[in-house]
Amino acid sequence: MDKRREGASASLKRIWLFVIAITIHNFPEGLAVGVGFGDQNIKNGLILAIGIGLQNMPEGLAVALALLREGYSQKKSFLIALLTGLVEPIGGFLGLWLVNVFKPILPFTLAFAAGAMLFVISDEIIPETHNNGNEREATYGILIGFVIMMILDITLG
């Protein structure tokens, strides 16, 4: 196997690992939104849904662009990026059901969802975004996202 083909194969494997990581981390995000709506306080659910929805847009774009860079068509890249986000409603409905059935463990459910998101972000997404000379832009993106979430928390919370 020639080196060029081997490099392309390794790059494709990394991209698919990234796509799978995004898909996996979307499930607890949906779970968190479902739990947020599950306590019958629409305000809590809305804050979570807006915040997670805002950060999902560039996340889906990152998936699609990574696939485009690997030679996938625009349509296929869009559909795969869309599919990575479709696990969120499943998590949302599960979270809604769980909070109604297991209300006493609500704090643990929220902690699990937050911990899962933090793990995937710190283990997969941050290292991936800090490649190829994009460290500063990626760090600014994280800081801007944090500021937006704080503004949403203060204005809506």
C-alpha positions in Angstrom: 0.0 0.0 0.0 1.4 3.4 -0.9 1.9 6.1 1.7 -0.6 8.5 0.1 -3.4 5.9 0.2 -2.4 5.0 3.8 -2.5 8.7 4.8 -6.0 9.1 3.3 -7.2 6.0 5.0 -6.0 7.3 8.4 -7.5 10.7 7.8 -10.9 9.1 6.9 -10.7 6.9 10.0 -10.1 10.1 12.1 -13.0 11.9 10.4 -15.4 8.9 11.1 -14.2 8.8 14.7 -15.1 12.5 14.9 -18.5 11.9 13.4 -19.2 9.0 15.8 -18.1 11.1 18.7 -20.4 13.9 17.7 -23.3 11.4 17.3 -22.6 9.9 20.7 -22.4 13.2 22.5 -25.6 14.4 20.9 -27.6 11.7 22.7 -26.9 13.1 26.2 -27.5 16.6 24.9 -31.0 15.5 23.9 -31.3 13.7 27.2 -30.5 17.0 29.0 -33.1 18.9 27.0 -35.8 16.3 27.7 -34.9 16.4 31.4 -35.1 20.2 31.2 -38.7 20.1 29.9 -39.6 17.1 32.1 -40.0 19.2 35.3 -43.0 21.0 33.7 -41.0 24.3 33.7 -40.9 25.3 30.0 -38.3 28.0 30.8 -35.7 25.5 31.9 -36.2 23.3 28.8 -36.2 26.3 26.5 -32.9 27.6 27.9 -31.3 24.2 27.4 -32.8 23.7 23.9 -31.7 27.2 22.7 -28.2 26.8 24.0 -27.7 23.3 22.7 -29.3 24.2 19.4 -27.0 27.2 18.9 -23.9 25.1 19.5 -25.2 22.3 17.3 -25.2 24.5 14.2 -21.4 24.9 13.9 -21.0 21.3 15.2 -23.1 20.0 12.3 -21.2 22.2 9.9 -17.9 20.9 11.2 -19.1 17.3 10.5 -20.3 18.2 7.0 -17.1 20.1 6.1 -14.9 17.3 7.4 -16.7 14.9 5.1 -16.6 17.3 2.2 -12.9 17.5 2.6 -12.6 13.7 2.4 -14.4 13.8 -0.9 -18.0 13.1 0.1 -20.7 14.8 -2.0 -22.5 17.8 -0.5 -25.8 15.9 -0.3 -24.2 12.9 1.5 -22.2 15.2 3.8 -25.4 17.1 4.7 -27.3 13.9 5.3 -24.6 12.4 7.5 -24.4 15.6 9.5 -28.2 15.6 9.9 -28.2 12.0 11.1 -25.6 12.8 13.8 -28.1 15.3 15.2 -31.2 13.0 14.9 -30.1 11.1 18.0 -30.9 14.2 20.1 -34.7 13.9 19.8 -34.4 10.2 20.9 -32.4 11.3 23.9 -34.9 14.1 24.5 -37.9 11.8 24.6 -36.0 9.4 26.8 -35.0 12.2 29.2 -38.6 13.4 29.3 -39.8 9.9 30.2 -37.0 9.4 32.7 -37.7 12.6 34.6 -41.3 11.8 34.9 -40.7 8.2 36.1 -37.5 8.8 38.1 -38.0 12.4 39.4 -36.0 11.6 42.6 -32.8 11.0 40.5 -33.1 14.2 38.4 -29.9 15.7 39.7 -28.0 12.6 38.9 -29.5 12.5 35.3 -28.4 16.1 34.7 -25.0 15.4 36.1 -24.6 12.3 33.9 -25.6 14.3 30.8 -23.3 17.2 31.6 -20.4 14.8 32.4 -20.9 12.9 29.2 -20.9 16.1 27.1 -17.8 17.4 28.9 -16.0 14.1 28.5 -16.6 14.0 24.7 -15.8 17.7 24.3 -12.5 17.5 26.2 -11.5 14.0 24.9 -12.4 14.3 21.2 -13.6 17.7 20.0 -11.1 20.1 21.6 -8.1 18.1 20.5 -9.6 17.8 17.0 -10.2 21.6 16.7 -6.7 22.3 17.9 -5.0 20.8 14.9 -3.6 22.4 11.7 -2.8 25.8 13.2 -6.4 26.5 14.3 -5.7 26.6 18.0 -6.4 30.3 18.6 -9.7 30.3 16.5 -10.9 27.2 18.3 -10.1 28.7 21.7 -11.9 31.9 20.8 -14.9 29.8 19.6 -15.0 28.0 23.0 -14.8 31.3 24.8 -17.5 32.9 22.6 -19.8 29.9 23.2 -19.3 30.2 26.9 -20.1 33.9 26.9 -23.3 33.2 24.8 -24.4 30.5 27.3 -23.8 32.8 30.2 -25.8 35.6 28.5 -28.6 33.2 27.9 -28.5 31.9 31.4 -28.7 35.5 32.8 -31.4 36.8 30.4 -33.6 33.7 30.3 -32.7 32.2 33.7 
